[in-house]
Amino acid sequence: MHTVPSQGGRATVRYGSRGVCLISAVPNRGFKTTTSQPSADTLTVTFTSDDHRSTITATIEPGAKASVRETSF
């Protein structure tokens, strides 16, 4: 398992040979959580507040990795 922190919260994922599995998504105070998984190999967790969005993307293509994008508005 791999935990990915962000300003909006943290997501824990498991990487496998067939895809990425969400274990948990825990928002920080004031943030809401949404998830999407358009394919087995990519998972997105988004934490949104009134003035900020944290987007965590976990993938196994081409290798297991996670990225975080922070956006203030």
HTML snippet that shows the backbone in 3Dmol.js (N, CA, C, O; Angstrom):
<script src="https://3Dmol.org/build/3Dmol-min.js"></script>
<div id="view" style="width:600px;height:400px;position:relative"></div>
<script>
const pdb = `
ATOM      1  N   MET A   1       0.838  -1.188   0.000  1.00  0.00           N
ATOM      2  CA  MET A   1       0.000   0.000   0.000  1.00  0.00           C
ATOM      3  C   MET A   1       0.877   1.243   0.000  1.00  0.00           C
ATOM      4  O   MET A   1       2.006   1.241   0.491  1.00  0.00           O
ATOM      5  N   HIS A   2       0.325   2.288  -0.559  1.00  0.00           N
ATOM      6  CA  HIS A   2       1.063   3.538  -0.690  1.00  0.00           C
ATOM      7  C   HIS A   2       0.122   4.685  -0.318  1.00  0.00           C
ATOM      8  O   HIS A   2      -0.965   4.805  -0.883  1.00  0.00           O
ATOM      9  N   THR A   3       0.536   5.524   0.629  1.00  0.00           N
ATOM     10  CA  THR A   3      -0.278   6.668   1.034  1.00  0.00           C
ATOM     11  C   THR A   3       0.284   7.928   0.404  1.00  0.00           C
ATOM     12  O   THR A   3       1.480   8.205   0.491  1.00  0.00           O
ATOM     13  N   VAL A   4      -0.600   8.688  -0.234  1.00  0.00           N
ATOM     14  CA  VAL A   4      -0.211   9.905  -0.942  1.00  0.00           C
ATOM     15  C   VAL A   4      -0.847  11.097  -0.227  1.00  0.00           C
ATOM     16  O   VAL A   4      -2.071  11.227  -0.219  1.00  0.00           O
ATOM     17  N   PRO A   5      -0.030  11.972   0.375  1.00  0.00           N
ATOM     18  CA  PRO A   5      -0.582  13.141   1.051  1.00  0.00           C
ATOM     19  C   PRO A   5      -0.797  14.300   0.083  1.00  0.00           C
ATOM     20  O   PRO A   5      -0.120  14.412  -0.939  1.00  0.00           O
ATOM     21  N   SER A   6      -1.750  15.155   0.428  1.00  0.00           N
ATOM     22  CA  SER A   6      -1.978  16.385  -0.328  1.00  0.00           C
ATOM     23  C   SER A   6      -2.511  17.426   0.646  1.00  0.00           C
ATOM     24  O   SER A   6      -2.779  17.120   1.808  1.00  0.00           O
ATOM     25  N   GLN A   7      -2.663  18.648   0.170  1.00  0.00           N
ATOM     26  CA  GLN A   7      -3.199  19.696   1.031  1.00  0.00           C
ATOM     27  C   GLN A   7      -4.637  19.382   1.447  1.00  0.00           C
ATOM     28  O   GLN A   7      -5.052  19.724   2.554  1.00  0.00           O
ATOM     29  N   GLY A   8      -5.394  18.736   0.567  1.00  0.00           N
ATOM     30  CA  GLY A   8      -6.799  18.461   0.832  1.00  0.00           C
ATOM     31  C   GLY A   8      -7.086  17.173   1.573  1.00  0.00           C
ATOM     32  O   GLY A   8      -8.202  16.967   2.049  1.00  0.00           O
ATOM     33  N   GLY A   9      -6.098  16.305   1.676  1.00  0.00           N
ATOM     34  CA  GLY A   9      -6.313  15.032   2.355  1.00  0.00           C
ATOM     35  C   GLY A   9      -5.290  14.011   1.900  1.00  0.00           C
ATOM     36  O   GLY A   9      -4.284  14.354   1.279  1.00  0.00           O
ATOM     37  N   ARG A  10      -5.556  12.757   2.214  1.00  0.00           N
ATOM     38  CA  ARG A  10      -4.614  11.714   1.814  1.00  0.00           C
ATOM     39  C   ARG A  10      -5.373  10.518   1.248  1.00  0.00           C
ATOM     40  O   ARG A  10      -6.472  10.181   1.687  1.00  0.00           O
ATOM     41  N   ALA A  11      -4.751   9.900   0.271  1.00  0.00           N
ATOM     42  CA  ALA A  11      -5.326   8.712  -0.355  1.00  0.00           C
ATOM     43  C   ALA A  11      -4.349   7.560  -0.192  1.00  0.00           C
ATOM     44  O   ALA A  11      -3.140   7.727  -0.351  1.00  0.00           O
ATOM     45  N   THR A  12      -4.884   6.398   0.123  1.00  0.00           N
ATOM     46  CA  THR A  12      -4.069   5.190   0.205  1.00  0.00           C
ATOM     47  C   THR A  12      -4.507   4.265  -0.915  1.00  0.00           C
ATOM     48  O   THR A  12      -5.690   3.954  -1.058  1.00  0.00           O
ATOM     49  N   VAL A  13      -3.541   3.832  -1.704  1.00  0.00           N
ATOM     50  CA  VAL A  13      -3.831   2.976  -2.854  1.00  0.00           C
ATOM     51  C   VAL A  13      -2.961   1.726  -2.793  1.00  0.00           C
ATOM     52  O   VAL A  13      -1.931   1.688  -2.119  1.00  0.00           O
ATOM     53  N   ARG A  14      -3.404   0.721  -3.507  1.00  0.00           N
ATOM     54  CA  ARG A  14      -2.608  -0.499  -3.672  1.00  0.00           C
ATOM     55  C   ARG A  14      -2.367  -0.672  -5.163  1.00  0.00           C
ATOM     56  O   ARG A  14      -3.298  -0.645  -5.968  1.00  0.00           O
ATOM     57  N   TYR A  15      -1.106  -0.850  -5.512  1.00  0.00           N
ATOM     58  CA  TYR A  15      -0.741  -1.107  -6.899  1.00  0.00           C
ATOM     59  C   TYR A  15      -0.674  -2.613  -7.113  1.00  0.00           C
ATOM     60  O   TYR A  15      -0.085  -3.338  -6.310  1.00  0.00           O
ATOM     61  N   GLY A  16      -1.276  -3.075  -8.192  1.00  0.00           N
ATOM     62  CA  GLY A  16      -1.215  -4.487  -8.538  1.00  0.00           C
ATOM     63  C   GLY A  16      -0.877  -4.645 -10.004  1.00  0.00           C
ATOM     64  O   GLY A  16      -0.808  -3.660 -10.739  1.00  0.00           O
ATOM     65  N   SER A  17      -0.669  -5.854 -10.427  1.00  0.00           N
ATOM     66  CA  SER A  17      -0.303  -6.097 -11.825  1.00  0.00           C
ATOM     67  C   SER A  17      -1.448  -5.782 -12.784  1.00  0.00           C
ATOM     68  O   SER A  17      -1.220  -5.525 -13.966  1.00  0.00           O
ATOM     69  N   ARG A  18      -2.677  -5.804 -12.275  1.00  0.00           N
ATOM     70  CA  ARG A  18      -3.839  -5.550 -13.135  1.00  0.00           C
ATOM     71  C   ARG A  18      -4.459  -4.177 -12.943  1.00  0.00           C
ATOM     72  O   ARG A  18      -5.390  -3.816 -13.664  1.00  0.00           O
ATOM     73  N   GLY A  19      -3.959  -3.399 -11.981  1.00  0.00           N
ATOM     74  CA  GLY A  19      -4.542  -2.084 -11.803  1.00  0.00           C
ATOM     75  C   GLY A  19      -4.238  -1.463 -10.460  1.00  0.00           C
ATOM     76  O   GLY A  19      -3.434  -1.970  -9.677  1.00  0.00           O
ATOM     77  N   VAL A  20      -4.909  -0.345 -10.215  1.00  0.00           N
ATOM     78  CA  VAL A  20      -4.771   0.414  -8.976  1.00  0.00           C
ATOM     79  C   VAL A  20      -6.071   0.279  -8.198  1.00  0.00           C
ATOM     80  O   VAL A  20      -7.155   0.395  -8.770  1.00  0.00           O
ATOM     81  N   CYS A  21      -5.966   0.033  -6.898  1.00  0.00           N
ATOM     82  CA  CYS A  21      -7.143  -0.127  -6.050  1.00  0.00           C
ATOM     83  C   CYS A  21      -7.110   0.926  -4.945  1.00  0.00           C
ATOM     84  O   CYS A  21      -6.093   1.089  -4.272  1.00  0.00           O
ATOM     85  N   LEU A  22      -8.210   1.635  -4.760  1.00  0.00           N
ATOM     86  CA  LEU A  22      -8.307   2.621  -3.687  1.00  0.00           C
ATOM     87  C   LEU A  22      -8.587   1.902  -2.372  1.00  0.00           C
ATOM     88  O   LEU A  22      -9.548   1.140  -2.261  1.00  0.00           O
ATOM     89  N   ILE A  23      -7.744   2.149  -1.386  1.00  0.00           N
ATOM     90  CA  ILE A  23      -7.938   1.582  -0.051  1.00  0.00           C
ATOM     91  C   ILE A  23      -8.713   2.571   0.814  1.00  0.00           C
ATOM     92  O   ILE A  23      -9.685   2.196   1.470  1.00  0.00           O
ATOM     93  N   SER A  24      -8.286   3.832   0.817  1.00  0.00           N
ATOM     94  CA  SER A  24      -9.013   4.851   1.575  1.00  0.00           C
ATOM     95  C   SER A  24      -8.705   6.235   1.020  1.00  0.00           C
ATOM     96  O   SER A  24      -7.653   6.465   0.425  1.00  0.00           O
ATOM     97  N   ALA A  25      -9.645   7.146   1.228  1.00  0.00           N
ATOM     98  CA  ALA A  25      -9.478   8.557   0.872  1.00  0.00           C
ATOM     99  C   ALA A  25     -10.009   9.358   2.051  1.00  0.00           C
ATOM    100  O   ALA A  25     -11.206   9.329   2.338  1.00  0.00           O
ATOM    101  N   VAL A  26      -9.122  10.074   2.734  1.00  0.00           N
ATOM    102  CA  VAL A  26      -9.488  10.788   3.955  1.00  0.00           C
ATOM    103  C   VAL A  26      -9.287  12.285   3.735  1.00  0.00           C
ATOM    104  O   VAL A  26      -8.149  12.745   3.633  1.00  0.00           O
ATOM    105  N   PRO A  27     -10.381  13.052   3.659  1.00  0.00           N
ATOM    106  CA  PRO A  27     -10.241  14.492   3.438  1.00  0.00           C
ATOM    107  C   PRO A  27      -9.827  15.224   4.707  1.00  0.00           C
ATOM    108  O   PRO A  27     -10.148  14.799   5.817  1.00  0.00           O
ATOM    109  N   ASN A  28      -9.118  16.318   4.533  1.00  0.00           N
ATOM    110  CA  ASN A  28      -8.838  17.213   5.647  1.00  0.00           C
ATOM    111  C   ASN A  28     -10.085  18.044   5.919  1.00  0.00           C
ATOM    112  O   ASN A  28     -11.005  18.080   5.102  1.00  0.00           O
ATOM    113  N   ARG A  29     -10.110  18.706   7.060  1.00  0.00           N
ATOM    114  CA  ARG A  29     -11.269  19.506   7.451  1.00  0.00           C
ATOM    115  C   ARG A  29     -11.589  20.550   6.378  1.00  0.00           C
ATOM    116  O   ARG A  29     -10.705  21.273   5.917  1.00  0.00           O
ATOM    117  N   GLY A  30     -12.856  20.618   5.992  1.00  0.00           N
ATOM    118  CA  GLY A  30     -13.310  21.587   5.007  1.00  0.00           C
ATOM    119  C   GLY A  30     -13.260  21.103   3.571  1.00  0.00           C
ATOM    120  O   GLY A  30     -13.643  21.840   2.662  1.00  0.00           O
ATOM    121  N   PHE A  31     -12.795  19.875   3.344  1.00  0.00           N
ATOM    122  CA  PHE A  31     -12.684  19.330   1.993  1.00  0.00           C
ATOM    123  C   PHE A  31     -13.695  18.207   1.782  1.00  0.00           C
ATOM    124  O   PHE A  31     -14.037  17.475   2.711  1.00  0.00           O
ATOM    125  N   LYS A  32     -14.167  18.085   0.538  1.00  0.00           N
ATOM    126  CA  LYS A  32     -15.024  16.979   0.116  1.00  0.00           C
ATOM    127  C   LYS A  32     -14.209  16.084  -0.804  1.00  0.00           C
ATOM    128  O   LYS A  32     -13.237  16.528  -1.417  1.00  0.00           O
ATOM    129  N   THR A  33     -14.607  14.830  -0.896  1.00  0.00           N
ATOM    130  CA  THR A  33     -13.858  13.848  -1.680  1.00  0.00           C
ATOM    131  C   THR A  33     -14.692  13.312  -2.833  1.00  0.00           C
ATOM    132  O   THR A  33     -15.864  12.976  -2.662  1.00  0.00           O
ATOM    133  N   THR A  34     -14.077  13.235  -4.008  1.00  0.00           N
ATOM    134  CA  THR A  34     -14.665  12.519  -5.137  1.00  0.00           C
ATOM    135  C   THR A  34     -13.590  11.609  -5.719  1.00  0.00           C
ATOM    136  O   THR A  34     -12.398  11.899  -5.629  1.00  0.00           O
ATOM    137  N   THR A  35     -14.026  10.512  -6.311  1.00  0.00           N
ATOM    138  CA  THR A  35     -13.087   9.585  -6.940  1.00  0.00           C
ATOM    139  C   THR A  35     -13.582   9.224  -8.332  1.00  0.00           C
ATOM    140  O   THR A  35     -14.778   9.276  -8.621  1.00  0.00           O
ATOM    141  N   SER A  36     -12.642   8.860  -9.181  1.00  0.00           N
ATOM    142  CA  SER A  36     -13.005   8.326 -10.491  1.00  0.00           C
ATOM    143  C   SER A  36     -11.938   7.326 -10.909  1.00  0.00           C
ATOM    144  O   SER A  36     -10.767   7.450 -10.552  1.00  0.00           O
ATOM    145  N   GLN A  37     -12.371   6.339 -11.667  1.00  0.00           N
ATOM    146  CA  GLN A  37     -11.443   5.333 -12.173  1.00  0.00           C
ATOM    147  C   GLN A  37     -11.877   4.968 -13.591  1.00  0.00           C
ATOM    148  O   GLN A  37     -12.609   4.001 -13.800  1.00  0.00           O
ATOM    149  N   PRO A  38     -11.409   5.763 -14.569  1.00  0.00           N
ATOM    150  CA  PRO A  38     -11.826   5.531 -15.951  1.00  0.00           C
ATOM    151  C   PRO A  38     -11.321   4.212 -16.531  1.00  0.00           C
ATOM    152  O   PRO A  38     -11.889   3.692 -17.491  1.00  0.00           O
ATOM    153  N   SER A  39     -10.258   3.678 -15.946  1.00  0.00           N
ATOM    154  CA  SER A  39      -9.741   2.372 -16.363  1.00  0.00           C
ATOM    155  C   SER A  39      -9.090   1.718 -15.157  1.00  0.00           C
ATOM    156  O   SER A  39      -8.824   2.383 -14.156  1.00  0.00           O
ATOM    157  N   ALA A  40      -8.833   0.427 -15.245  1.00  0.00           N
ATOM    158  CA  ALA A  40      -8.265  -0.299 -14.105  1.00  0.00           C
ATOM    159  C   ALA A  40      -6.880   0.212 -13.723  1.00  0.00           C
ATOM    160  O   ALA A  40      -6.469   0.091 -12.569  1.00  0.00           O
ATOM    161  N   ASP A  41      -6.155   0.785 -14.693  1.00  0.00           N
ATOM    162  CA  ASP A  41      -4.777   1.182 -14.401  1.00  0.00           C
ATOM    163  C   ASP A  41      -4.612   2.620 -13.928  1.00  0.00           C
ATOM    164  O   ASP A  41      -3.490   3.035 -13.640  1.00  0.00           O
ATOM    165  N   THR A  42      -5.697   3.397 -13.838  1.00  0.00           N
ATOM    166  CA  THR A  42      -5.597   4.792 -13.395  1.00  0.00           C
ATOM    167  C   THR A  42      -6.748   5.134 -12.457  1.00  0.00           C
ATOM    168  O   THR A  42      -7.909   4.829 -12.732  1.00  0.00           O
ATOM    169  N   LEU A  43      -6.399   5.773 -11.346  1.00  0.00           N
ATOM    170  CA  LEU A  43      -7.368   6.161 -10.324  1.00  0.00           C
ATOM    171  C   LEU A  43      -7.122   7.620  -9.959  1.00  0.00           C
ATOM    172  O   LEU A  43      -5.976   8.037  -9.792  1.00  0.00           O
ATOM    173  N   THR A  44      -8.198   8.396  -9.835  1.00  0.00           N
ATOM    174  CA  THR A  44      -8.077   9.798  -9.445  1.00  0.00           C
ATOM    175  C   THR A  44      -8.923  10.058  -8.209  1.00  0.00           C
ATOM    176  O   THR A  44     -10.094   9.685  -8.148  1.00  0.00           O
ATOM    177  N   VAL A  45      -8.306  10.706  -7.222  1.00  0.00           N
ATOM    178  CA  VAL A  45      -8.999  11.140  -6.010  1.00  0.00           C
ATOM    179  C   VAL A  45      -8.875  12.659  -5.958  1.00  0.00           C
ATOM    180  O   VAL A  45      -7.773  13.201  -6.048  1.00  0.00           O
ATOM    181  N   THR A  46     -10.009  13.342  -5.813  1.00  0.00           N
ATOM    182  CA  THR A  46     -10.008  14.801  -5.771  1.00  0.00           C
ATOM    183  C   THR A  46     -10.600  15.271  -4.454  1.00  0.00           C
ATOM    184  O   THR A  46     -11.694  14.862  -4.064  1.00  0.00           O
ATOM    185  N   PHE A  47      -9.860  16.138  -3.775  1.00  0.00           N
ATOM    186  CA  PHE A  47     -10.324  16.781  -2.544  1.00  0.00           C
ATOM    187  C   PHE A  47     -10.594  18.241  -2.880  1.00  0.00           C
ATOM    188  O   PHE A  47      -9.711  18.935  -3.385  1.00  0.00           O
ATOM    189  N   THR A  48     -11.821  18.717  -2.600  1.00  0.00           N
ATOM    190  CA  THR A  48     -12.214  20.068  -2.987  1.00  0.00           C
ATOM    191  C   THR A  48     -12.765  20.831  -1.789  1.00  0.00           C
ATOM    192  O   THR A  48     -13.571  20.309  -1.019  1.00  0.00           O
ATOM    193  N   SER A  49     -12.311  22.092  -1.645  1.00  0.00           N
ATOM    194  CA  SER A  49     -12.876  23.007  -0.650  1.00  0.00           C
ATOM    195  C   SER A  49     -13.395  24.229  -1.399  1.00  0.00           C
ATOM    196  O   SER A  49     -13.426  24.237  -2.629  1.00  0.00           O
ATOM    197  N   ASP A  50     -13.801  25.254  -0.667  1.00  0.00           N
ATOM    198  CA  ASP A  50     -14.319  26.465  -1.303  1.00  0.00           C
ATOM    199  C   ASP A  50     -13.270  27.173  -2.158  1.00  0.00           C
ATOM    200  O   ASP A  50     -13.618  27.846  -3.128  1.00  0.00           O
ATOM    201  N   ASP A  51     -11.987  27.029  -1.806  1.00  0.00           N
ATOM    202  CA  ASP A  51     -10.955  27.782  -2.526  1.00  0.00           C
ATOM    203  C   ASP A  51      -9.737  26.956  -2.938  1.00  0.00           C
ATOM    204  O   ASP A  51      -8.714  27.516  -3.332  1.00  0.00           O
ATOM    205  N   HIS A  52      -9.840  25.627  -2.849  1.00  0.00           N
ATOM    206  CA  HIS A  52      -8.682  24.804  -3.205  1.00  0.00           C
ATOM    207  C   HIS A  52      -9.127  23.430  -3.702  1.00  0.00           C
ATOM    208  O   HIS A  52     -10.160  22.900  -3.293  1.00  0.00           O
ATOM    209  N   ARG A  53      -8.311  22.874  -4.599  1.00  0.00           N
ATOM    210  CA  ARG A  53      -8.551  21.513  -5.082  1.00  0.00           C
ATOM    211  C   ARG A  53      -7.220  20.766  -5.121  1.00  0.00           C
ATOM    212  O   ARG A  53      -6.234  21.264  -5.664  1.00  0.00           O
ATOM    213  N   SER A  54      -7.205  19.578  -4.545  1.00  0.00           N
ATOM    214  CA  SER A  54      -6.053  18.679  -4.603  1.00  0.00           C
ATOM    215  C   SER A  54      -6.472  17.461  -5.411  1.00  0.00           C
ATOM    216  O   SER A  54      -7.461  16.802  -5.091  1.00  0.00           O
ATOM    217  N   THR A  55      -5.715  17.168  -6.457  1.00  0.00           N
ATOM    218  CA  THR A  55      -6.021  16.016  -7.303  1.00  0.00           C
ATOM    219  C   THR A  55      -4.860  15.034  -7.240  1.00  0.00           C
ATOM    220  O   THR A  55      -3.732  15.361  -7.608  1.00  0.00           O
ATOM    221  N   ILE A  56      -5.151  13.836  -6.771  1.00  0.00           N
ATOM    222  CA  ILE A  56      -4.158  12.767  -6.702  1.00  0.00           C
ATOM    223  C   ILE A  56      -4.486  11.776  -7.806  1.00  0.00           C
ATOM    224  O   ILE A  56      -5.606  11.270  -7.884  1.00  0.00           O
ATOM    225  N   THR A  57      -3.512  11.503  -8.655  1.00  0.00           N
ATOM    226  CA  THR A  57      -3.684  10.522  -9.722  1.00  0.00           C
ATOM    227  C   THR A  57      -2.675   9.401  -9.510  1.00  0.00           C
ATOM    228  O   THR A  57      -1.469   9.640  -9.454  1.00  0.00           O
ATOM    229  N   ALA A  58      -3.178   8.185  -9.393  1.00  0.00           N
ATOM    230  CA  ALA A  58      -2.321   7.008  -9.223  1.00  0.00           C
ATOM    231  C   ALA A  58      -2.483   6.130 -10.456  1.00  0.00           C
ATOM    232  O   ALA A  58      -3.596   5.920 -10.939  1.00  0.00           O
ATOM    233  N   THR A  59      -1.366   5.622 -10.960  1.00  0.00           N
ATOM    234  CA  THR A  59      -1.402   4.804 -12.167  1.00  0.00           C
ATOM    235  C   THR A  59      -0.340   3.715 -12.112  1.00  0.00           C
ATOM    236  O   THR A  59       0.618   3.800 -11.345  1.00  0.00           O
ATOM    237  N   ILE A  60      -0.525   2.697 -12.934  1.00  0.00           N
ATOM    238  CA  ILE A  60       0.507   1.669 -13.078  1.00  0.00           C
ATOM    239  C   ILE A  60       1.144   1.724 -14.462  1.00  0.00           C
ATOM    240  O   ILE A  60       2.006   0.905 -14.782  1.00  0.00           O
ATOM    241  N   GLU A  61       0.724   2.687 -15.285  1.00  0.00           N
ATOM    242  CA  GLU A  61       1.266   2.810 -16.644  1.00  0.00           C
ATOM    243  C   GLU A  61       2.134   4.043 -16.764  1.00  0.00           C
ATOM    244  O   GLU A  61       1.625   5.126 -16.477  1.00  0.00           O
ATOM    245  N   PRO A  62       3.382   3.985 -17.157  1.00  0.00           N
ATOM    246  CA  PRO A  62       4.107   2.761 -17.500  1.00  0.00           C
ATOM    247  C   PRO A  62       4.643   2.027 -16.277  1.00  0.00           C
ATOM    248  O   PRO A  62       5.056   0.872 -16.381  1.00  0.00           O
ATOM    249  N   GLY A  63       4.643   2.688 -15.115  1.00  0.00           N
ATOM    250  CA  GLY A  63       5.064   2.061 -13.866  1.00  0.00           C
ATOM    251  C   GLY A  63       4.220   2.620 -12.741  1.00  0.00           C
ATOM    252  O   GLY A  63       3.540   3.631 -12.916  1.00  0.00           O
ATOM    253  N   ALA A  64       4.256   1.971 -11.585  1.00  0.00           N
ATOM    254  CA  ALA A  64       3.455   2.407 -10.439  1.00  0.00           C
ATOM    255  C   ALA A  64       3.959   3.752  -9.935  1.00  0.00           C
ATOM    256  O   ALA A  64       5.117   3.883  -9.537  1.00  0.00           O
ATOM    257  N   LYS A  65       3.074   4.757  -9.956  1.00  0.00           N
ATOM    258  CA  LYS A  65       3.444   6.080  -9.462  1.00  0.00           C
ATOM    259  C   LYS A  65       2.185   6.865  -9.144  1.00  0.00           C
ATOM    260  O   LYS A  65       1.090   6.540  -9.606  1.00  0.00           O
ATOM    261  N   ALA A  66       2.368   7.907  -8.343  1.00  0.00           N
ATOM    262  CA  ALA A  66       1.266   8.805  -8.018  1.00  0.00           C
ATOM    263  C   ALA A  66       1.752  10.237  -8.174  1.00  0.00           C
ATOM    264  O   ALA A  66       2.915  10.546  -7.911  1.00  0.00           O
ATOM    265  N   SER A  67       0.847  11.103  -8.604  1.00  0.00           N
ATOM    266  CA  SER A  67       1.176  12.519  -8.723  1.00  0.00           C
ATOM    267  C   SER A  67       0.091  13.324  -8.021  1.00  0.00           C
ATOM    268  O   SER A  67      -1.050  12.881  -7.896  1.00  0.00           O
ATOM    269  N   VAL A  68       0.469  14.515  -7.568  1.00  0.00           N
ATOM    270  CA  VAL A  68      -0.461  15.404  -6.874  1.00  0.00           C
ATOM    271  C   VAL A  68      -0.455  16.748  -7.587  1.00  0.00           C
ATOM    272  O   VAL A  68       0.605  17.307  -7.869  1.00  0.00           O
ATOM    273  N   ARG A  69      -1.648  17.261  -7.876  1.00  0.00           N
ATOM    274  CA  ARG A  69      -1.776  18.602  -8.453  1.00  0.00           C
ATOM    275  C   ARG A  69      -2.595  19.446  -7.487  1.00  0.00           C
ATOM    276  O   ARG A  69      -3.721  19.093  -7.135  1.00  0.00           O
ATOM    277  N   GLU A  70      -2.016  20.565  -7.064  1.00  0.00           N
ATOM    278  CA  GLU A  70      -2.680  21.486  -6.140  1.00  0.00           C
ATOM    279  C   GLU A  70      -3.124  22.721  -6.918  1.00  0.00           C
ATOM    280  O   GLU A  70      -2.331  23.315  -7.650  1.00  0.00           O
ATOM    281  N   THR A  71      -4.398  23.110  -6.761  1.00  0.00           N
ATOM    282  CA  THR A  71      -4.935  24.269  -7.467  1.00  0.00           C
ATOM    283  C   THR A  71      -5.721  25.133  -6.489  1.00  0.00           C
ATOM    284  O   THR A  71      -6.654  24.659  -5.841  1.00  0.00           O
ATOM    285  N   SER A  72      -5.338  26.402  -6.387  1.00  0.00           N
ATOM    286  CA  SER A  72      -6.097  27.353  -5.568  1.00  0.00           C
ATOM    287  C   SER A  72      -6.897  28.253  -6.493  1.00  0.00           C
ATOM    288  O   SER A  72      -6.443  28.588  -7.587  1.00  0.00           O
ATOM    289  N   PHE A  73      -8.087  28.643  -6.054  1.00  0.00           N
ATOM    290  CA  PHE A  73      -8.930  29.511  -6.878  1.00  0.00           C
ATOM    291  C   PHE A  73      -9.735  30.435  -6.014  1.00  0.00           C
ATOM    292  O   PHE A  73     -10.507  31.244  -6.527  1.00  0.00           O
TER     293      PHE A  73
END
`;
const viewer = $3Dmol.createViewer("view");
viewer.addModel(pdb, "pdb");
viewer.setStyle({}, {cartoon: {color: "spectrum"}});
viewer.zoomTo();
viewer.render();
</script>
